[in-house]
Structure formats: C-alpha cells, structure tokens
C-alpha cells in the first residue's frame, strides 16, 4: 500500500542547498580553475551561482548551504569577498559522496533541520515561482517535489497526417522545428520535507535509489514549470554557448 504524509499547511521555505560537488569535467577548460557554479554565462555578466542565489532570495530564502568539493577553496574565497543576498555557507566533501550523499551531508548544515528545504543542482539556469512549488508540495503530502521541465528537442520533427495512413507509413502533414519534448524531465530543482533527509544514501545517487522507492510508494510529487519559462541544464561547453545565445534572444 502506498504510504503518504498528512497534508501540511503551506508555509514559507527559507533554506536551501545548492548541489555543487561535481568536477564538471565536461565543462573543461572552464572548470580547470573554477567550480562550475562560478562559471559566467557569456553576455549575462552573472555566474550561475549569483543567478541562483538572487532567485532564492527573491523567493524568501535566507540561508543557503553549498555542497562542494572540487575547487572548494575557490568557492569559499568567492563567498568571502562577495556581497550576497543570503547567508551562504559551505559543506565541503573530503571524498566524493555522489549527489545523494552530498545532499545528505549538506542537509546536516541546514539551520532549521525540522523545516522543509529547497535543493538546486548547481548547473541549472531557470527562474520560476518557487513559492508556488512549495505550496503544491505542502498540499500534496509528499516527501519530495520535483520541478519538471519540457526542454526543446534539438531537432526538427515531422508531423504525420493520421487520416492519410499508407501501409507502412503515412503522408506528411507538417514540419515542426525543435518542439518541446512530450515527456517531462527532472529539472534539478526540488522541495523536500525534513523527513526526506534520513532517506538519502550516505554514498551514491538519490535519483537512482531514493527517488524510485518513493515514487513507487506515491510519496513524490511533480511541479510543472510554467509554459514559456526558460530552463537549461549547463553540463557542457556547448550548453554554455547555447544558453548564452538563447538568453540573448530572450532579452
């Protein structure tokens, strides 16, 4: 039988974790000297982390723990000299713990462990109403809520005429350039209940262990990012160039 938490009254979420422990090897040479969260998107004048912290602060977050490992000393020096809109601290992994282990390690540094918290992957560039997502999370009774994106397919696709089927095929009705995928993807932005923390692995990936188990028990919710909101995961140097081009087109 699926197990669910009782619905909670919606309230502000004021703490967050930014998961920035990876080496970002696919973003080299940028990550030879910078943690990937400190990479600036060309043309924006902003690092990914600055963008995320401004967004969190605007949504009512006051305290952020940054889970880090690779070039953590560079990140800590940047925090020390930068005027930030939130109280930012680090949780430095001495050995790589994986994404789930890194989240659990950083969660121990949250100032209010008995309250819900946001989590963001360090390479996500987006901005949507986090308070709406937190409200959905509280109403759902779930232990975790995932933001869901529908990124555009990088190719043009073909629309078939369903009324003009031919044995073995169909007549072509239209060509559609880079449509959104019909399947939502994990957008790398979360809200978690305090009861979620002990379910994380000490070592390993929560997306392969914790999430599937909770989904089978119907204790995960999904929040669809509003249509038209920009979202991109910046995993490679090509993604960085694409984000710069897309954001320039939006401005």
N, C-alpha and C positions, 0 to 999 in steps of 0.2 A: 504493500500500500504506500502511495506517495505520502511523505511527511512534509507538512508546511508549518511555518511560523504563523502566529497570530498577526493580523494586520496591525501596523503601528500608525500612530498619528503622525502625519507629515511634519517634519521639523527641519531646521537648517542643518546642513552638513558643513562643518567648519574646519575639517582637517583632511589632508590628502597625502598620498605617496606618489612620487614620480619614479618610475622604474627605469633606472639609467645605468645598470651594472654591466651591460654588454660591451664588448670591444669595438663593435661597429666595423668589423673588418671589411665589409662590402662598401663602406664609405671611405676607404683609403683613397688618396693620401690625406684627406681632411683629418681623419682620426689618428694619424700618426702623432699629432701634437695636441689634439683636442678631444675630449669626450664628445660623443655625437650630439648630445643635448646642447652643447655650446656652439654648434655649427650655425652660422648665419645663413638664412635663405637669401641668395643674391637679390638685391633690389628692394628688400624689406627693411634693412637696417636693424633687424631683430634676430637674435638667436632663437632656436626652438624653445629653449627653457624660458627665456624672457616672455615669449608669447604665451606659453602655458601658465606661467605664474601670474601674469596680468589677467588672464581669463579666470583662473581660480579665484583671485582676489575679487574680481568683479562679481563673482557668484557667491561671495560671502565666506570664502575660506580664509582663515587667519594663520594656519600652521601647516607647513609642508615639510615632509621628510623625503630627502632624495636618496634613493638606494643606488649606490655607486661602487665601483671597483677600479676599472680601467681609468688611469689618469685622475684618480680621485683628488690628488693634491692640487691639480689644475682647477678642478671644480670648486674645491674649498677656498682656494685663493680668490677665485672669481666672486664667490658669495661674500667673502670678507670685504671686498672693495666695491661692491655694487649696492646701490640703494634699491632694495626690493620692496614690493608691496605686501609681502607676507613675512612671517618668521620662518626662515628656512634653515634646516639642519641636515646633516648627512648621516647615513648608516653605511659605513664602509665595509664591504665584504673582504675578508682576508683571503679567502678562497672562493672560487665561483660556486654559487649556490643554485644556479638556474633561476628562471623567472619566478616560479612558485616559492622556492626557498628564499629568494631575495625579497619578495613581498612579505613573507612571514617574519624575516629578520628585521625589516624596516618597520613593520607594524608594532614591534615591541617598543619603538621610539615614539609612537604617537602620544601626544599629550593627554588625550582623553580616550583610553582604550575601551571604555564601555559605551562609546558612541559610534555611529556609522562613519565611514570614511570613503573618500574618492580614491581612485588609483588611475594613473595615466601611464601608458608606455611613453618613453622619452622621445620617440621619433614621430609622434603624431602631431599634425598641424590641422586644427579644426577649431571651431568655436560655435557652440550651440547652448541652449538654456539648461545648464546643469541642474538648476533648481527643479525644473520640470521632470528631469530624470530621477532626481531624489524623491520627488513626490510619488512618482509611479512606483519606485522601489518600496517606499513605505506602505503604499496601498496594497501592493502585490503580496506581502507577507513572505517574499523570497529572501534567501540569504545573500544573494548577489544579483545585481542587474548589470547587463552588458549593453553598451551602446552599439547599435547595429547600423552599418553603412551599406550603401549600394554603389560601390565605385563603378566608374565607366569602364566598359570593356575596351581594350586598346585597339580593337579592330572594327572595321565596318562589318555589319551583319546583313543578312538577306532575309527579307520578309516574304514568306510563301503565301500564295493565294489558296486558302483552304477549300475554296469552291471550285478550283480548277486542277484537281488532282489528276496525275497521269500515272499509269502503272510504273512504279519505281521512282516517282518524283512528283513534281508539281510545277505549275507556271509560277514565275517570279512576279511578285506584286510591287516590291519596292526595295530600296537600299537605305539602310539606316546607319549613320556614322557614329561609332562609339556610344552605343546606348548604355544605360545603367544595367548592371547585372540583375537578373530577376531574383537572385538569391542574396539575402543579406549576409554580410560578413562581420566578424568581430572587429569593432572599430578601435579596440585598445583603450577604451575609457570605461570605468566601472564605478558602481556604488556597492559597498559591502557592509553588511551588518556586523556588529562586533563578534557575533557567534561564528562568523565565517573564518576568522583568523586561525583558530586551532585546527581547522580542516585542511589548511595549506600544508604541503610537504616541506620537511626541513631541507630537502635537497631534491631538485627536479622541477618539472614544469606543471603548473596548476592547470594549464589548458589541456593537458593530456591525462591528468589524474583527477583533480578536484572537480573541475567543471563537468566532465561526463557523468560522474557519480551523482552530482547534484541535479543535473538535467534529468536523469532517469527517475529521480525522486520528485521532480517538478518543483525544485527549490531554486531555480534560476529564472530570472525574467529578462526580457529584451526590450530596450527602448529604441525605437526607430528614429534616427537623426532626421530632423525635418527636411523635407524636399528642398533642394536648392542650396543647402548649407555645404560649404566647401569642406572636404575631408581628404587627407592624403597621409599615408604612411611613408616616411622617408627612409628607406632601407639602403638605397644605393646612390652612387653619384648621379646616375641617370634620373632617379627620383628627385634629387635636389634640383637638377636643371629643369625638370618638368614642373615642379612646384613653383619655381621662380617664374616660369613662363605663364602658368595658369593664374598665379596671384597677380601678375602684372596685367593680365587680360581682365581680371575682375575689378581692378582699381580704376 
